[in-house]
């Protein structure tokens, strides 16, 4: 089971960070990974609500070099959470967790 927690990033250049906690069947922590994502001072869909800007971002970032199904990557986190279907960041986080089976 993998648990994900989103917090403000400790990296001065990044907006948010996702902390992934992977536990074994015994409930003990097996692995922890932190991924910082989102440019600190840049707008995103959850801030602006600009559908055209979202469309341009998603078109630019939909290519072979970004794997949006690798849920622990900065590209996937930004694509689905900051530029997701909803203007609500919390709704996008919930959808992300559901999509990838995270808690």
Phi, psi and omega in degrees: 000140179240127176255138179239134176236132178254131178221169172295139183291146174271353177273123184300339182264354185243154185277309185227167171221144176250130177249122181254126178246116178257127180244153177276182179296335179278357179087358181275146180295125177260320187208145175228133179224136178244131178234121176269140182208160179081125178293129189311304188260010182272147176288157172217173186298328180289343178263311186271326184070015183277108184294326178292319178297318178298315180299316179296316179300310183294326176293318179295326187258010174257090178207180186293336185275350178245126180254102184280358176263353175273089195296344180269005182269152179298322180298314180293318180298313179296313183302315186269330184264308182281330182239028182287190186289334184252154173282348180271119179297319181293324176295320179293323177295316178298316179296322179297312179300317179295315181303320185255007177067038181260161176245000000 
